[in-house]
């Protein structure tokens, strides 16, 4: 699941700046894997991500009079963008019907922060219809600077050494 909003401002012809505020939930559970080793590992998590980003966008292709009606009511634009931002995250696991924050448990013996940097790279396009309706598609690849969105990185500790969640 994900939801978000954005504002875009035209700086000059073909150049825009955009600010985004997004929420997304990521989750995983080893019991759903077809890999027997993953089933044995028995890890699961849920993480709500809150992201605030700003990016510059460049319109590399546009048609200002779609259909050549000479009314300039319908248009098409394709763009790419690159930016920077931050993500707040707090991975959790379910224990007896209650969601427990994993970061304080230091499940790998490492401390990590709830806030990390992110670099969004975007490609998309949109149609403007009758100068009032805009329909489009956008895809964003986000590079994060943490390996702990699922609270797991490279090593696993003995469960008996973990701090108690209660």
C-alpha positions in Angstrom: 0.0 0.0 0.0 1.1 3.5 -0.6 -0.4 7.0 -0.7 1.1 10.5 -1.3 0.9 13.9 -2.6 3.0 16.4 -4.5 3.3 20.0 -5.6 5.1 20.9 -8.8 6.3 24.4 -9.9 7.5 25.3 -13.4 10.8 27.2 -13.2 11.2 27.8 -16.9 10.3 26.0 -20.1 10.9 22.3 -19.7 12.2 22.6 -16.1 10.2 21.9 -12.9 10.8 21.4 -9.2 8.6 19.0 -7.3 8.1 18.3 -3.6 6.6 15.0 -2.4 5.2 13.6 0.8 4.6 9.9 0.6 3.6 7.0 2.9 4.2 3.3 2.0 3.9 0.1 3.9 6.3 -2.7 3.1 6.1 -6.2 4.7 7.6 -9.7 4.4 7.2 -13.1 5.9 9.4 -16.1 5.5 6.5 -18.5 6.0 5.2 -17.3 2.6 8.4 -18.3 0.8 8.7 -21.4 -1.4 12.4 -21.6 -0.3 12.8 -24.1 2.6 15.8 -22.3 4.0 13.7 -19.1 4.3 10.9 -21.0 6.0 13.4 -22.3 8.6 14.7 -18.8 9.1 11.2 -17.7 10.1 11.6 -13.9 9.9 8.7 -11.4 9.3 8.3 -7.7 9.5 6.2 -4.7 8.7 7.5 -1.1 8.2 5.6 2.1 7.5 7.8 4.5 5.5 7.2 8.3 5.6 9.2 10.1 2.8 9.8 13.7 2.1 11.6 14.5 -1.1 12.4 17.4 -3.5 13.4 16.8 -7.1 14.2 18.6 -10.3 12.4 17.5 -13.4 13.2 17.9 -17.1 10.5 17.6 -19.8 12.4 15.9 -22.7 9.5 15.4 -25.1 6.3 17.4 -25.5 3.4 17.8 -28.0 1.5 21.0 -27.2 -1.3 20.4 -29.7 -2.3 16.7 -29.5 -4.5 15.9 -32.5 -3.4 19.0 -34.4 -6.7 20.9 -33.7 -4.9 24.2 -33.4 -6.8 24.9 -30.1 -4.0 23.7 -27.9 -6.4 22.1 -25.4 -4.8 18.7 -25.3 -1.1 18.1 -24.8 1.4 15.4 -23.9 4.7 15.6 -21.9 7.3 13.0 -20.9 9.8 13.8 -18.2 12.7 12.5 -16.0 13.7 13.7 -12.6 16.3 13.4 -9.9 16.2 14.5 -6.3 17.0 14.0 -2.6 15.1 13.5 0.5 14.6 11.7 3.8 12.7 8.6 4.9 11.4 7.9 8.5 11.0 4.2 9.2 10.5 1.9 12.2 10.4 -1.8 11.3 8.1 -4.0 13.5 7.3 -7.7 14.0 4.2 -9.2 15.3 4.4 -11.0 18.7 1.2 -12.4 20.3 -1.0 -10.2 18.2 1.0 -7.0 19.1 3.4 -5.1 16.8 6.8 -4.7 18.5 9.4 -2.2 17.3 12.5 -4.1 16.2 15.1 -1.3 16.2 15.4 -1.0 20.1 16.0 -4.8 20.2 19.2 -4.5 18.1 18.5 -7.9 16.5 21.9 -7.9 14.8 23.7 -6.2 17.6 23.8 -2.9 15.6 22.2 0.4 16.3 20.6 2.2 13.3 18.7 5.4 13.0 15.0 5.8 12.1 15.8 8.4 9.5 17.8 7.8 6.4 18.6 9.7 3.2 17.0 8.7 -0.1 17.7 9.6 -3.7 14.6 9.4 -6.0 15.0 9.0 -9.7 11.7 9.4 -11.7 10.5 8.9 -15.2 6.9 9.6 -16.3 4.5 11.2 -18.7 1.1 12.9 -18.6 -1.7 14.0 -20.9 -3.6 17.2 -20.4 -7.2 17.0 -21.7 -9.3 20.1 -22.3 -6.8 22.2 -20.3 -8.4 21.0 -17.1 -7.8 17.3 -16.6 -4.4 15.7 -16.3 -3.9 11.9 -16.5 -0.4 10.4 -16.2 1.9 7.7 -15.1 5.1 8.0 -13.0 7.7 5.5 -11.8 10.2 6.3 -9.2 13.3 4.3 -8.2 14.5 5.1 -4.7 18.0 4.5 -3.5 18.1 4.4 0.3 21.2 4.5 2.5 20.2 1.8 5.0 19.9 -1.9 4.8 17.6 -2.1 7.8 14.2 -1.3 6.3 13.3 -4.9 7.2 15.6 -4.9 10.4 17.8 -7.5 8.8 21.2 -7.0 7.1 23.9 -9.6 7.1 24.0 -11.5 10.3 21.6 -13.2 12.7 22.0 -13.4 16.5 21.0 -16.1 18.9 17.4 -15.2 19.9 18.1 -15.8 23.6 20.6 -12.8 23.5 18.0 -10.3 22.4 16.6 -7.6 24.6 13.1 -8.4 25.8 10.4 -6.4 23.9 8.2 -6.1 27.0 
